[in-house]
Amino acid sequence: MKKVLVLGAGLSTASLINYLLNNAEDHDWKIRVGDYSKKVADKTVKKHKFGETFMFDVNDAIQRAKEIKKADIVISMLPARFHPLVANDCVEYSKNMVTASYISKEILELDEKAKEKGIILLNEIGVDPGIDHMSAMQVIDRIRKEGGKIIDFESSTGGLVAPKYDNNPWNYKFTWNPRNVVLAGQGTSQFLHNGRYKYIPYNKLFTRTERINILDLGEFEVYANRDSLQYRKTYGLEDVKTMFRGTIRRPGYSKAWNIFVQLGLTDDTYVIENSENMTYRQFINTYLAYCTEVPVEDKVANYLKLDKDGSALYKLRWLGIFENKKIELVNATPAQILQKLLVEKWSLEEGDKDMIVMQHKFKYETSNGEIKKLKSSMITYGEDNENTAMAITVGLPAAIATKLILTGKIKNKGILAPNIKNIYNPILKELRQYKIKFIEEDVVEDDHL
């Protein structure tokens, strides 16, 4: 019996663990799930006869080593900062590892040792990164096989609430870690457009958006996502003219979110004294000019030159940021205070369903010199509050990859992402069984791509 060790049982693991448990009998697997909260782990395993749970502390080196030694493969669904700890032990004890997170510098440094040990550390096998890589590479490789050459490539992804359950003015609800949403975009985003390097500092990020249309869902807005330039190497597109990766939201989100950015409410580097006794109205007023005669709402509008009756301020009023309600968080950072308010308003309600939307745009030259454009779009809906679209699209690729490694279908060694045919082809094929598929459209209109 092969032992599959899953570390972390948070929001994105339900579909992963369900898949492993459902396939355990056929493949003679035992699924062992560890989380800092055993109660959380128990909830995902549901007393399945091929599963077992335990309390796991990733910082306990003795426990970590003991668990990894017993496993045949390790799936790390822990916060990204802990992956190097797990990866080092996997290399030490010659265990394969799978994770949905980005390849970090610390992980990459283990490449030669992993190859020497004859193991694979497969990263970026979730949705973004993951399904984005696999679906893009499948099209890119097909175009190359037909003698074509990619000129421009854009890829954008968003986790949103499904239209039927979209009932707030932000057109947004949390489908993944709220902290990551609050801190999203910090740093400088960089990409390539028409042969020119573009850099957008955090304070300008949410003012530089583009509009796209996705199948029958209508219009969305996109803002730049981190460092797009590194993906030229990932996709083998070193000579491409445009390389852009973005985050998808509904129109109007970025303009309203930019208010928080400009006021400094997403800062996580210092704490606010006496925050527990402060109200949200006092909190936002702390960042505005001292003037007792002017209402806080008007100060925000005047400072950022906003329409006092416009949609952006309406979104803030709806959140309750102007209310005289106590924050009740001790020694909290601005970002933590904002997150607490957002969790109260943006959490999925009972019965809500989310969706993942993704779109790739390709501009390429065919073998006969013709210039063509192509869109490839995906929409995936969640099943319920546990099996969300986010959990499905993060968990299933990782689970399928685990099966392929355990059954010897993936024989590659070292540090890898799923951008090679023998990894992405079988995974994308199986994902179609779960209604995770891409619709391609030839682009005839004169758009920005």
N, C-alpha and C positions, 0 to 999 in steps of 0.2 A: 504494500500500500504506500503510495507516494503522499508526502505531507506538504500541503500548501499553507504557508504562513502569511496571513494578512495582518499588517500592522496599521492600525487606525480604522475606526468604524464610523466616521463622520457622515456628513450629508451626502457625499458623492459615492458612497460605497454600497448602497442597497442593491443596485442592479449587478454590480460586480460579484458580491457575495451570493446573491440568488443564482446567478449563472454557474458559479463554481459548485454550489450545493446541488443544483439540478443535474450537473454532469458528473458528480462525484461517484455515483454507483457504477456508471458505465465505464469510467476510467480508473476505478479503484483509488480514489483520492480521500484523504482526510483533510478537512478545512479547519484550520486553527486560527481564530480571530482574536487579536489582542488590542485593547484600547485602555487608555488611562481610566476610563469609566467602564467597568465590567458590565454595568447595566446597559450602556449604549451598545456594547458588543453583543450582549444577550438579545437585544431587540432585533439585531440584524440576522442572527443565526436562527432564532425562533425554535430552539431545542431540536433542530434537525439532527437526524441520526448520524449523518456524516460530518457534523460540525461540532466544534467545542470552542469555548471562550475562556479568556483569562484577563486579569488586570495587567496591563503592560506599561512600564515607565521607560521610555526610550533613553533616558539619561542614566538608567541603571545598567552600567556596562556588563556586569556579571549576568543579569537576566537577559540582556540583549544577545550576548554571545551564546548563552545556553539555548535560547529559542532558535536562533539562526542555525546553530550546529545541527539541530534535529530536523530541520526543514530540507525539502528537495528544491523548493523555489520560494522566494520571498517577494511579496507584493507590498510595497511601501505606499500607503495612502496617508502618511503623516504630513504635517506641514513641511513645506519644501526645505526649511532650514535644517531639518533632521535627517534628510536623505543621505548626506555624506557619512553620518555615523553608521547608518544601516549598510550603506554601500561598502564602507571599509571592512566591516565584519563579513559581508558576503564575499568579498575578495579574499579575505584572510582564510575563510573556511570553504572556499570554492563552491559557492552557491549562486545560482542564477537569480537575478533580481529584475522586477518590473515596477515602473512608476509612471504616473501620468504627468509628472512635473517637468519643467524645462531642464535641459542639461546645464548644470552649473559648472563653474571653473573647477571646483573641488571634485566633482564627479568625473569630469573630463581627464583630470590628472591620473585617474585610475585605469586608463585605457590599456596601457602596456601590461600592467599587472593582471588585469582581467583576461587579456589574451593569453598570457603565460599560464594562468590557471585554467584556461579552456572554458570560461564562462561568459555569459552575455549579461550586460546591464542595460536593459532596454528602457529608454526614457521617452517622454513626450508621446505617450500612447493613451491619450484621453480624447478630448474634443478639440481644444485650442490651448496647447498644442496636441495634435494627434490626428483626428479625422481631417483637420485642415491640411496637414502634411500629406496624408495618404491620398486624399481625393485630388489634391493639386498635382501631386507627382504622377498619378495615373493619367491625367490629361496631358501633362508636360511630356511624359515618356511616349504617349501615343502620337503626339504631334511630331516629336523628334523621329519616331520610327517611320512616319510618313514623309520624312525629309523636310519638315518645317522647322522654323526657328522662332523662339519666343522673343518678342520685342518688349512688351509691357506685361506686368503681372500685378494684380491687386487681390487681396484676400481679406475679408472682414467677417467677424463672428459676433453674435450677441446672445446673451441669455436673458429672456424677457418673459413677461406673463402672456399666456395665450389670449388671443383677442376676446374670446367669450368671457374671460375673467378679468379683463382690463377695465377696472372701475375706479381708477384714481387719475388725477390730472397729470401726473408724471408719466403715465403709461409704463410704469415699472414696478416690479416687486422683486424682493431678494430670492434668487435661485441658487446662490452660492454664498461663501463666507462674506458677511456684511463688512467686515474690516477691510477686506480686499477692495470692495466697491468704494468705500470712503477714501482709501488711499490711492485709488487707481490714477495712473497718468503722471505720478510724481517723477521728477527728473526731466530730461529732455528727450522728446520723441524725435526720431530721425528716419528719413526715408529718401528714396530717389524718385524724381519725377521728370520725365522727358530729358533724362541725362543730367539733371541738376540735383545736387544734394540739398535737402531741405531739413531744417532743424526747428522744432517748435518747443520753446520752454514751457514749463508747466503753467505759468500764469497766462499763456496765450492758447493753450491746447484746446479749450472748450469754446473758443471763438473761431477756430479753423476747422469747420466741418464740411462734409460733402453730402449730397443726397443720392440715394440709390433706391431702386424699386426691386422688390423680391417677389417673384411669381405673383400670386393673387393676394398677397398681404399688403400691397400698396407701398407707400413711401417710408423710408427710414433715413436717419442721419448717421454719419460715420465720423469718428475722430481717430487720429493716429494712435497706434498702439506700440509703445516702447521703441525698440531698435529694430526696424524692418531690414536694415542693411545686412545684418548677419545671415539672413535667409537666402541671400544670393548663393552662398556656398551650400546651404542645406539643399536647395533645389537645383544646384548646378547651373545657375543663371548669372554667372559673373559678369557677362557683357550685356545684361538686360538694361533697357533705358528707364523703365519704371519698376520700382519694387516698393510696394506699400502694403502694410498690414494694419487693419483698423478694428475698432470696437463699434458695434451697432447699437443704436438706441432709436426710439421714436422721436420725430421732430419736436423740438422745443425743450427736450431734456437738457441738452448741453448749455443752452443759454441760462436756464435756471440754476443748474449745478455750478456754473461759473461764478455765480454770486457768492457761494460758499468759498470757492477758491480765492477770489479777490479779497474777501474779508479775512481770510486766514483760518477759517473754521475747520479745515481738513488737516491742520498741523498736528502732528503726533509727537512733537519733540519736547514739549514742556507741559507742566500741569498748572491748572488754574486753582489758586488758593480759595478755600471756602466754597468750592464748586457745589458741594452737597446742599448748601442753603441758597444757592443762586437759582433764579427762574430762567427759563429759556429766553424770555424777553430781555432780562438783564444780561444774559450771556451774549446775545447778538449785539446788544447796545454797547458792550465793552469794546467792540471793535469799530465803533462809529464816533464821529465828532461829538465833543461834549456840548450839548445844547438841550436844555431841559424843556424849552418851549416847542420843539419840533418833535412830532411823533416818530417812533423808531422806524415805522414803515416808510415814512417820508424821507428819513435820513438815508435809508438804503437806496431808495429811488433816486434821490438827489446825487448821492455819491457815485452811483454806477450809471447815471443817466438813463433810468428806466421809466417806462410808462407806469404811473401809479396804479392804473386800472388794467394793466396788461397781464398777460398769461404768466409771466415769470414770477411776479410778486404774488399772483394768485396761488401758484404752486407752493410758495413759502408759507402763505397764510394757511393753506390746507394742512401743511405739515404740523403747524402749531409752534413754529419757531418764535412767533410774536406773543405767545400766551404767557400769562403769569402763573406758570406751573413749575413747581420745584424740580430740579434736575435729579437730586438725590443720588449723585455719584461722588464719592469721596476722592479727592486728589486726582481728578480726571483731566486728561488732555482735551483740547478742543475737538480733535477727531473722535475721541471716545464719547464726548457729550453729543456730538452730531449723530454718531452711530446709534446711541440709545434712542434718540428721537425717531430715527429712520426705521429702526427695528419695530417700533410701536406702530408705524404707519405702513411700512412696505413689506411686512411678512406675508407669506402666502396664507390665506384663510382656509379653513376646512372646506375641502371640495375644490379648491383652486387647482388649475393646471398651468404649467409653464411651457415654454417652447425655446428651442435653440434655432436660430437662423444663421445661415452661413452662405456667403457668396464669393466665388472666385470670378475674376475677369481676366481674360487672356487676349492679348493682341499678338498676332504672329504672322510670319511670312511663310507661305507654302513653298513647296519645292519648285513651283513654276513662277515664283515671284509675286503672287497675289497676296494682298494684305487682308487678313480676316480678323474678326473679333468674336469672342465666345463668352457667354456667361454660364456658370455652373452653380446652381443654387440648391440648398437643402433646408427643409423645415422639418423639425422633429418635435412632437408634442409629448408632454409628460402624461403619465397614467393617473397619478395621485400625488399626495404630498410627500410620500416616501420615494416612490419610483418616479421622480421628476425627470424631465427631459435632460436636465443637467446631470443627474445621477446616471441615467441611461447612457448618455453619450460619453461621459467620462469613464464609467465602469465597464461597459461592454467591450470596448476595444482592448482594455487592459486584461479583461478576463479571457477573451478569445486568444490574445497573444500568449497568455500563460498556458492555455491548452496546447497551442502550437509548439511552444518550447518543450513542454512536458512530453508531448507525443513525438518529438524529434523532427517536426516539420520545419522549425527554424533552427538552423545549425550555426548561424553566425556567432562570432565571439567579439568581445570587447564592448566599448561604449557605443550604443547605437540609438538612432531615432528611426521611426518607421517610414523612411523615405526610399526604401528599396523594394523591388517588385515581389520578392518571395515573402515579404512581410505584409505589404499593403494589399496585394491582390486577394489572398484568402480572407483577410479581415474584412475588407470592403464587401466581398461577396457574401460573407455570413451576416454582416450588418444589415444587408437588404432584407433578410428574413425578419428583422425587427423594425422595418419601415424606415430605416436610416439610409436614404438614397439621394442621389443628386439628379436634378433635371437640367439638361443642357439646352441653351437657346443661342442661336446665331444672332449677333447684334448688328442691326442695319442702321440704327439711328446714329447721328453724329454726336456721341457723348464725349466725356472728358478722357476716356481711356484711349 
